[in-house]
């Protein structure tokens, strides 16, 4: 077979890993008609994104119990997250109230909100609070709870109880994984509980997720694509995901990484 692009190789590697659980570098090189060194670079790149786990001599399923370190997530797919943040911010009117959850994509969204006027924001993300607190016409409320040293997230039963005291126009949440059946997955049970509290106390729920979240399989179930009202991402999702969104009247917004354009 003819050589394929890096993006096509990455998709093929992830699909084979999902089907087989583990694939050796040699088998991948033979299948994709490239050098083993090329496959090693591909596997290393996918491992940094959390798509696969790198083993000596091959690639296996990504961890379902541990997320990528926060410092790595901050720089991973940064351009995509910033583009998603911009188009999601455009969907928020001035004078709105909103929950904003933990996540590096929601942090990019918060950056894009700084030109808005008179927002009321409730968040369990210290980075979001810090980003928005300089605006004198914003009211920023931080939930109670335990602060995680690793990423500035606030979780625990106190955080969920804090959320239940409010009713907002929007909940803007991130996610760690999306399965092909539309299931929304994350790693931390406490974080999931707070995000679910945001979802049930908001009039509209917006999900922000770059394409790196598809195919990841954390073990915690947060909800389903049918539970949201708007999905903001950086590439057109699969036909099955589009079908789920359409069947549940979920608006799809696709951001361009190179511009502020939005696909219909």
C-alpha positions in Angstrom: 0.0 0.0 0.0 1.1 3.6 -0.6 2.5 5.6 2.3 -0.2 7.6 4.3 -0.1 10.9 6.1 0.8 11.1 9.8 -2.9 11.9 10.6 -4.1 8.8 8.8 -1.4 6.7 10.5 -2.5 8.0 13.9 -6.2 7.1 13.2 -5.2 3.6 12.0 -3.0 3.0 15.0 -5.7 4.0 17.4 -8.3 1.8 15.6 -6.0 -1.2 15.7 -5.2 -0.6 19.4 -8.9 -0.4 20.2 -9.6 -3.6 18.3 -6.6 -5.7 19.6 -5.6 -4.1 22.8 -1.9 -4.1 21.9 -0.1 -3.8 18.5 3.7 -4.1 18.0 5.7 -1.4 16.3 6.9 -4.0 13.7 3.3 -5.0 12.8 2.2 -1.4 12.6 5.2 -0.5 10.4 4.4 -3.4 8.0 0.8 -2.6 7.8 1.3 1.1 7.2 4.3 0.7 4.9 6.6 3.0 6.9 9.8 2.5 8.9 9.7 1.3 12.5 11.3 4.6 13.6 8.3 6.5 12.1 5.9 4.3 14.0 7.8 5.0 17.3 7.4 8.7 16.7 3.7 8.2 16.0 3.2 6.1 19.1 5.1 8.7 21.2 2.9 11.5 19.9 -0.3 9.5 20.6 0.9 8.6 24.1 1.6 12.3 24.9 -2.0 13.0 23.8 -3.3 10.2 26.0 -4.7 8.3 23.1 -2.6 5.2 23.6 -0.2 3.8 26.2 3.4 3.4 25.0 4.9 0.0 25.7 8.4 -1.3 24.9 8.0 -2.4 21.3 4.4 -1.3 20.7 1.2 0.5 21.7 -1.6 -0.5 24.0 -4.9 0.9 25.3 -4.7 4.3 27.1 -5.2 4.3 30.8 -8.9 4.4 31.9 -8.0 5.3 35.5 -5.4 8.2 35.2 -5.5 11.4 33.3 -2.6 13.2 31.6 -0.7 15.5 34.0 -2.1 19.1 34.0 1.1 20.7 32.8 1.0 18.5 29.7 -2.7 19.1 29.1 -2.1 22.8 29.2 0.0 22.7 26.0 -1.7 19.7 24.4 -3.8 20.8 21.4 -3.5 24.4 22.6 -4.5 26.0 19.3 -7.6 23.8 19.0 -8.6 24.6 22.6 -8.3 28.3 22.0 -10.3 28.1 18.8 -13.0 26.1 20.6 -13.0 28.6 23.5 -13.5 31.5 21.1 -16.5 30.0 19.3 -18.1 28.9 22.6 -17.6 32.4 24.0 -19.5 33.9 21.1 -22.5 31.8 22.1 -22.7 33.4 25.5 -24.6 36.7 25.6 -23.6 39.6 27.8 -25.4 39.8 31.2 -25.5 36.0 31.4 -25.0 33.6 34.3 -22.9 30.5 33.9 -21.2 27.6 35.5 -17.7 26.8 34.3 -16.1 23.5 35.1 -12.6 22.1 35.6 -10.5 21.7 32.4 -7.9 23.3 30.1 -10.5 23.8 27.4 -12.8 25.6 29.7 -9.8 27.7 30.8 -9.3 28.8 27.2 -13.0 29.6 27.0 -12.7 31.8 30.1 -9.8 33.7 28.4 -12.2 34.4 25.5 -14.9 35.7 27.8 -12.9 38.7 29.0 -14.4 41.0 26.4 -18.0 40.2 27.6 -20.0 42.5 29.9 -21.7 41.9 33.2 -21.3 38.1 33.5 -22.1 36.1 36.6 -19.8 33.1 36.8 -19.7 30.2 39.3 -16.8 27.9 39.0 -14.8 25.2 40.7 -11.7 26.1 38.7 -9.3 28.5 40.4 -7.6 29.3 37.0 -10.9 30.3 35.6 -11.6 32.5 38.6 -8.2 34.1 38.4 -8.7 34.8 34.7 -12.1 36.5 35.1 -11.7 38.2 38.5 -10.0 41.3 37.1 -13.2 42.4 35.4 -14.9 44.8 37.7 -18.3 44.2 36.0 -18.1 40.5 36.5 -19.3 38.7 39.6 -17.1 35.6 40.1 -18.1 33.0 42.7 -15.8 30.1 43.6 -17.4 27.0 45.1 -16.4 25.6 48.4 -14.6 22.3 48.6 -11.1 20.8 48.5 -8.5 22.4 46.1 -6.5 20.0 44.1 -2.8 21.0 44.1 -2.3 19.3 40.6 -4.7 21.6 38.6 -6.5 24.1 40.8 -9.7 22.2 40.6 -12.1 22.3 43.5 -14.0 19.1 44.2 -15.9 17.2 46.9 -19.4 17.2 48.4 -19.1 20.8 49.5 -18.4 21.9 45.9 -21.5 20.0 44.6 -23.6 21.5 47.4 -22.4 24.9 46.5 -23.5 24.4 42.9 -27.0 23.3 44.0 -27.6 26.7 45.5 -27.7 28.3 42.0 -29.6 28.2 38.8 -27.8 29.6 35.8 -28.4 30.3 32.1 -25.5 28.1 31.0 -23.2 25.3 32.2 -19.9 25.1 30.2 -18.1 21.8 30.9 -15.1 19.9 29.6 -14.7 16.2 29.3 -11.9 13.6 29.2 -13.4 11.1 26.8 -16.3 10.5 24.4 -17.3 7.1 23.2 -18.8 6.4 19.8 -22.2 5.8 21.5 -22.2 9.3 22.9 -21.3 8.4 26.4 -19.3 11.2 28.2 -16.5 9.9 30.4 -14.1 11.3 33.0 -11.5 10.1 35.4 -12.4 11.6 38.8 -15.6 10.7 40.6 -15.7 13.9 42.6 -15.1 16.0 39.5 -17.9 14.2 37.8 -20.3 14.9 40.6 -19.6 18.6 40.4 -20.0 18.7 36.6 -23.3 16.8 36.9 -24.5 19.3 39.5 -23.7 22.1 37.0 -25.6 20.3 34.3 -28.8 19.8 36.3 -28.8 23.4 37.5 -28.3 25.1 34.1 -30.9 26.0 31.5 -28.5 25.1 28.7 -25.4 22.8 28.8 -22.4 23.4 26.4 -19.8 20.7 26.1 -16.3 21.8 24.9 -14.0 19.0 23.6 -11.2 18.8 21.1 -10.9 15.7 18.8 -8.3 14.2 21.2 -11.1 13.3 23.5 -12.7 10.9 21.0 -11.8 7.3 21.7 -10.4 7.9 25.2 -11.9 5.6 27.8 -11.9 6.9 31.3 -14.0 4.7 33.6 -16.2 7.3 35.1 -19.6 8.0 33.4 -20.6 11.7 33.4 -23.5 11.6 31.1 -24.4 11.4 27.4 -24.4 13.7 24.4 -28.2 13.7 24.6 -27.9 15.6 27.9 -26.3 18.7 26.3 -27.6 21.5 24.1 -24.4 22.6 22.3 -21.2 20.7 21.3 -18.1 22.8 20.5 -15.2 21.0 18.9 -12.4 21.6 16.5 -13.1 18.9 13.8 -16.1 17.4 12.3 -17.0 14.3 14.4 -17.8 10.9 13.0 -21.0 10.1 11.2 -22.3 8.2 14.3 -21.6 11.1 16.6 -23.3 13.5 14.2 -26.3 11.3 14.0 -26.6 11.2 17.9 -26.3 15.0 18.0 -28.9 15.5 15.3 -31.3 13.0 16.9 -31.2 14.9 20.2 -31.3 18.4 18.7 -27.8 19.2 19.9 -26.2 22.1 18.0 -22.8 21.3 16.6 -20.1 24.0 16.3 -16.8 23.2 14.6 -14.0 25.7 15.1 -11.2 26.3 12.7 -7.7 26.1 14.3 -6.3 28.6 11.8 -9.0 31.2 12.1 -12.1 32.3 14.0 -14.4 30.7 11.3 -17.1 28.4 12.4 -18.5 25.6 10.3 -22.3 25.1 10.2 
